[in-house]
Each structure stands twice: as C-alpha cells, then as structure tokens.
Amino acid sequence: MSEGLKIFAVGDIHGCLESLEALLEILPINWGKDLLIFLGDYIDRGENPRGVVEKIITLKKKYPEHVIALKGNHELMFEWFLEGKNVELFLYNGGDTTVSQYYNSEKRMVELPLEHQIFFQELRLFFEAGDYLFVHAGINPYKSLKDQTEEDFLWIRGIFYESKKVLPQTVVFGHTPFSTPFLGPKRIGIDTGCVYGGFLTAVMLPDIQFFQVKCKSRR
C-alpha cells in the first residue's frame, strides 16, 4: 500500500440503497486517491437492488481506478437465473425483488441495460492490495490462493472463519452475517445483516476503523 492510502471495504448491501448512500456520506474517503471496495451481494432481498447497482456503476465511472466491485453468491445466482438454471434457488433467496426491477413487461422477460450487463460480467472474485485480500465469502485456509475455486470465494463459511490456521494475508470478507464486525486471526468480517434490520458496515484500513448505518429494511 502507498503511504497515506486508505482502503474502505463495504459489506453486503442487498438492495438497501438508502443505507448505502447514508454510509458513503459518513466515510472519510479521499475520492480519487483512496480505494473503495465492495464485497458483493448488491442485489436481492432489499427494496432497490437495481438502484444499488446503478450507484456503484456511477462511482466506478467517476473513479475507475479506485472503485472495485467483487462478485457475491447472489450475483452468481442471478447469473444462473438469467441462464435458466437454479431458478427456484434464486427466487427463494430474495431474487424476486431483483427480477421485478429488471422485468420488461412489454417483452415479458427480465432484461438488463447494457451497462448493468457489463457490470455483472466484470465483477471480480477477489482483489489484493498489499497485505490484504478482499473476497466475498472467504477462502479455504488449506489451499493456496491460486487453488481456490469460485465456490470457495463465494460460498465458504465456517471452515474459513472458524479456522485458526495462519493466513498469508488479512482476508476482508462479507457473506456471513454477524451482529458485530468479526475480528479473527487475519480475518475481518463486515456483513452485519443490513437487510435483516442490522447494520451496513464499512471498514477503513489499515486503521481497522468501522463505520456503520442502521438499515431500515427488513426481509
């Protein structure tokens, strides 16, 4: 990391646009210099998943080298849905809200604007910055980074954050909701259940300072 550079990571948003905008307002971010990393799960469950995607697209266009968007398991399920696979799984996990916002009633189909298609296609599975590794769900602590699978990055839970195995980098992750930010050995979890009436959380690094807003949505 460059001297003086701050990194801000934001946990699972799940369609809570109002909470995202409120959180961004309180982050002491130096726009165009600091890094802002979103850890995935932008859609489903909350009231305005399309608005969340639109907001992040706008930020990426304004600060293309400083805003990073990672892929979450809900983006993967949406991808499956659009391919006609695992439809019930997606809808069961809150995908109905996302479908309703992208539904073209004239064509009777879900249709994404081109910018949104590109956004979903370009989501990264992980991002490295100095001593930090950013990922949606975590990593398998018993594999090297190059041997991790998409399933590891997007779905892993207990085997990752409950493990005491020393990791080469501090992993910042979302996916598993905790009542307060999770701090373990080289592990920082910042999904604090926003869409369930908890908080939307961001962490500022290297300080490990947390910023939170209470989410009004509950699903």
Secondary structure as the mmCIF struct_conf table of DSSP 4:
data_model
#
loop_
_struct_conf.conf_type_id
_struct_conf.id
_struct_conf.beg_label_comp_id
_struct_conf.beg_label_asym_id
_struct_conf.beg_label_seq_id
_struct_conf.end_label_comp_id
_struct_conf.end_label_asym_id
_struct_conf.end_label_seq_id
TURN_TY1_P TURN_TY1_P1 GLU A 3 GLY A 4
STRN STRN1 ILE A 7 VAL A 10
TURN_TY1_P TURN_TY1_P2 HIS A 14 GLY A 15
HELX_RH_AL_P HELX_RH_AL_P1 LEU A 17 ILE A 26
TURN_TY1_P TURN_TY1_P3 TRP A 31 LYS A 33
BEND BEND1 ASP A 34 ASP A 34
STRN STRN2 LEU A 35 PHE A 38
BEND BEND2 GLY A 40 GLY A 40
BEND BEND3 ILE A 43 GLU A 47
HELX_RH_AL_P HELX_RH_AL_P2 PRO A 49 LYS A 62
BEND BEND4 TYR A 63 TYR A 63
TURN_TY1_P TURN_TY1_P4 PRO A 64 HIS A 66
STRN STRN3 VAL A 67 ALA A 69
STRN STRN4 LEU A 70 LEU A 70
HELX_RH_AL_P HELX_RH_AL_P3 ASN A 73 LEU A 82
TURN_TY1_P TURN_TY1_P5 GLU A 83 GLY A 84
BEND BEND5 LYS A 85 ASN A 86
HELX_RH_AL_P HELX_RH_AL_P4 VAL A 87 PHE A 90
HELX_RH_PI_P HELX_RH_PI_P1 LEU A 91 GLY A 95
HELX_RH_AL_P HELX_RH_AL_P5 ASP A 96 TYR A 102
STRN STRN5 TYR A 103 ASN A 104
TURN_TY1_P TURN_TY1_P6 SER A 105 ARG A 108
STRN STRN6 MET A 109 VAL A 110
HELX_RH_AL_P HELX_RH_AL_P6 LEU A 114 GLN A 121
TURN_TY1_P TURN_TY1_P7 GLU A 122 GLU A 122
STRN STRN7 ARG A 124 ARG A 124
BEND BEND6 LEU A 125 LEU A 125
STRN STRN8 PHE A 126 ALA A 129
TURN_TY1_P TURN_TY1_P8 GLY A 130 ASP A 131
STRN STRN9 TYR A 132 VAL A 135
BEND BEND7 HIS A 136 ALA A 137
TURN_TY1_P TURN_TY1_P9 PRO A 141 TYR A 142
BEND BEND8 LYS A 143 LYS A 143
HELX_RH_3T_P HELX_RH_3T_P1 LEU A 145 ASP A 147
HELX_RH_AL_P HELX_RH_AL_P7 GLU A 150 TRP A 155
HELX_RH_AL_P HELX_RH_AL_P8 GLY A 158 TYR A 161
TURN_TY1_P TURN_TY1_P10 GLU A 162 GLU A 162
HELX_LH_PP_P HELX_LH_PP_P1 LYS A 165 LEU A 167
BEND BEND9 PRO A 168 GLN A 169
STRN STRN10 THR A 170 PHE A 173
BEND BEND10 HIS A 175 THR A 176
BEND BEND11 SER A 179 THR A 180
STRN STRN11 PHE A 182 GLY A 184
TURN_TY1_P TURN_TY1_P11 PRO A 185 LYS A 186
STRN STRN12 ARG A 187 GLY A 189
STRN STRN13 ASP A 191 THR A 192
STRN STRN14 GLY A 193 GLY A 193
TURN_TY1_P TURN_TY1_P12 CYS A 194 VAL A 195
STRN STRN15 TYR A 196 TYR A 196
TURN_TY1_P TURN_TY1_P13 GLY A 197 GLY A 197
BEND BEND12 GLY A 198 GLY A 198
STRN STRN16 PHE A 199 LEU A 205
TURN_TY1_P TURN_TY1_P14 PRO A 206 ILE A 208
STRN STRN17 GLN A 209 LYS A 214
STRN STRN18 ARG A 218 ARG A 218
#
